[in-house]
Amino acid sequence: MNRIILKQISKKQEQKQKEKPKEKAKITQDVIKVRLLKHFQHHIGESDKTTSEEIFQVVMGFSSFQVDSFSKFYWWEQIEKIIRGLRRKNIAFIIKKKGYYFVLKDEDEADFYINRNDDTIKKIENANDRAKEWVEKEKWKEFEKRKIEEVDFTPVTKPTKPKGIDTYKGNLKTKVIKLWKGEK
């Protein structure tokens, strides 16, 4: 008898699900691209900058705080990839400065971007020089012979309580804190 009731309930649930259309939207790269372009039409120049959270909300349709960190990281990587593509294809020259994003508008903003690229180029050239030096001076031989000592790793199994942690009551200086802590 229990099986019959369960089958009737499951049939009712199936009918309800068939009646309700499933609303699943796929967020493709094209959708992200269009949403980014529309968003950045209102964020031209550093004076109209936008944040990564605003960008995420516009593109995804919800806050980044509503998803786990892995999903947030994945989708933000996709968004940045498309931003780089827009810049590379010269569709929208979006840059990041001090944590904010905007479309280039004036010479100062362009100079900032150029200087940052020049610094990156210098660092890459230095890395190339170090690589050549590593091979030419055969530094790999020194590394191969180097004795690397093990590091003692003993995990803490039981946290220890700092001394004086229970004597905070005498150290409280304001009445507000004392009242908040339950003292008079």
C-alpha positions in Angstrom: 0.0 0.0 0.0 2.9 2.4 0.7 4.2 1.8 -2.7 1.0 2.9 -4.4 0.8 6.1 -2.4 4.5 6.9 -3.2 3.8 6.3 -6.9 0.8 8.6 -6.8 2.8 11.3 -5.1 5.7 11.0 -7.6 3.3 11.1 -10.5 1.7 14.3 -9.2 5.2 15.8 -8.8 6.1 14.8 -12.3 3.0 16.4 -13.7 3.8 19.6 -11.7 7.3 19.7 -13.1 6.0 19.2 -16.7 3.5 22.0 -16.2 6.3 24.4 -15.0 8.8 25.3 -17.8 12.3 24.9 -16.6 14.0 28.3 -16.6 17.7 27.5 -17.1 19.7 30.2 -18.9 23.1 29.4 -20.3 25.7 32.1 -19.8 27.8 31.9 -22.9 30.9 33.9 -23.8 28.7 35.9 -26.2 26.2 36.8 -23.5 29.1 37.8 -21.2 30.6 39.9 -24.0 27.3 41.8 -24.7 26.7 42.4 -21.0 30.2 43.7 -20.5 29.9 46.0 -23.5 26.6 47.4 -22.4 28.0 47.9 -18.8 31.2 49.6 -19.9 29.3 52.1 -22.2 28.5 53.8 -18.9 32.0 53.5 -17.4 34.3 55.5 -19.7 37.2 57.2 -18.0 38.5 56.8 -14.5 35.9 59.2 -13.2 33.2 56.7 -14.1 35.1 53.6 -12.8 33.3 50.4 -11.8 34.2 47.6 -9.4 34.7 43.9 -10.0 31.6 43.1 -7.9 29.5 45.4 -10.0 30.8 43.8 -13.2 30.1 40.3 -11.8 26.6 41.2 -10.8 25.8 42.7 -14.3 27.3 39.8 -16.2 26.0 36.9 -14.0 22.8 38.4 -12.7 23.5 37.8 -9.1 26.1 38.7 -6.4 29.4 36.9 -6.2 28.6 36.4 -2.5 25.8 34.0 -3.5 28.1 31.4 -4.9 31.0 29.4 -3.5 34.6 30.6 -3.9 35.4 28.1 -6.6 32.4 29.2 -8.8 33.3 32.8 -8.2 36.9 32.3 -9.2 35.9 30.3 -12.3 33.3 32.9 -13.6 35.6 35.8 -12.8 38.4 34.2 -14.8 35.9 33.9 -17.7 35.0 37.6 -17.4 38.6 38.7 -17.3 39.4 36.5 -20.3 36.6 38.2 -22.3 37.8 41.7 -21.1 41.3 40.9 -22.4 39.8 39.7 -25.7 37.8 43.0 -26.1 41.0 45.0 -25.5 43.1 42.8 -27.9 40.5 43.1 -30.7 40.3 46.8 -30.1 36.5 46.7 -29.4 36.7 48.3 -25.9 40.0 49.2 -24.2 39.1 48.2 -20.6 41.9 48.6 -18.0 42.2 48.0 -14.3 43.7 50.7 -12.1 43.8 50.5 -8.3 41.2 47.8 -8.2 38.7 49.6 -10.5 37.8 49.0 -14.1 37.0 51.5 -16.8 37.4 52.2 -20.6 40.4 54.4 -21.5 39.5 58.0 -22.1 42.4 60.4 -21.8 46.2 60.6 -22.0 46.9 60.2 -18.3 45.0 56.9 -18.2 46.8 55.7 -21.3 50.1 56.7 -19.8 49.3 54.7 -16.7 48.6 51.6 -18.8 51.7 52.1 -20.9 54.0 52.6 -17.9 52.6 49.5 -16.3 53.3 47.5 -19.5 56.8 49.0 -19.7 57.5 47.8 -16.1 56.2 44.3 -17.0 58.4 44.2 -20.1 61.5 45.2 -17.9 60.7 42.4 -15.5 60.4 39.9 -18.3 63.7 41.0 -19.8 65.3 40.6 -16.4 63.9 37.1 -16.1 65.2 36.3 -19.6 68.7 37.6 -18.6 68.6 35.4 -15.4 67.6 32.4 -17.5 70.6 32.9 -19.9 73.0 33.4 -16.9 71.6 30.3 -15.2 72.6 28.2 -18.2 75.8 30.0 -19.2 77.3 29.9 -15.7 75.9 26.3 -15.2 74.2 27.3 -12.0 72.1 24.1 -12.3 75.2 22.2 -11.2 75.3 24.1 -7.9 71.7 23.5 -7.4 72.1 19.8 -8.1 74.8 19.5 -5.5 73.1 21.6 -2.8 72.0 19.7 0.2 68.4 20.6 1.1 67.6 19.9 4.7 64.2 18.7 5.8 62.0 21.0 7.8 60.6 19.6 11.0 56.8 19.7 10.8 54.9 18.8 13.8 51.2 19.7 13.6 49.6 21.3 16.6 47.0 18.9 17.8 45.7 20.9 20.7 45.6 24.7 20.6 47.1 26.3 23.7 45.3 29.1 25.5 47.4 32.3 25.8 48.3 33.4 29.3 46.1 36.1 30.8 43.2 35.5 28.5 40.8 35.1 31.4 41.9 38.3 33.1 40.4 40.7 30.6 37.7 42.0 33.0 40.2 44.1 35.1 41.7 45.6 31.9 38.5 47.0 30.5 38.7 50.7 30.3 35.3 52.0 29.2 31.9 51.5 30.7 30.4 50.6 27.3 32.7 47.6 27.0 32.1 46.6 30.6 28.3 46.8 30.1 28.6 44.9 26.9 30.7 42.2 28.6 28.0 42.0 31.4 29.7 43.9 34.1 28.4 46.9 36.1 
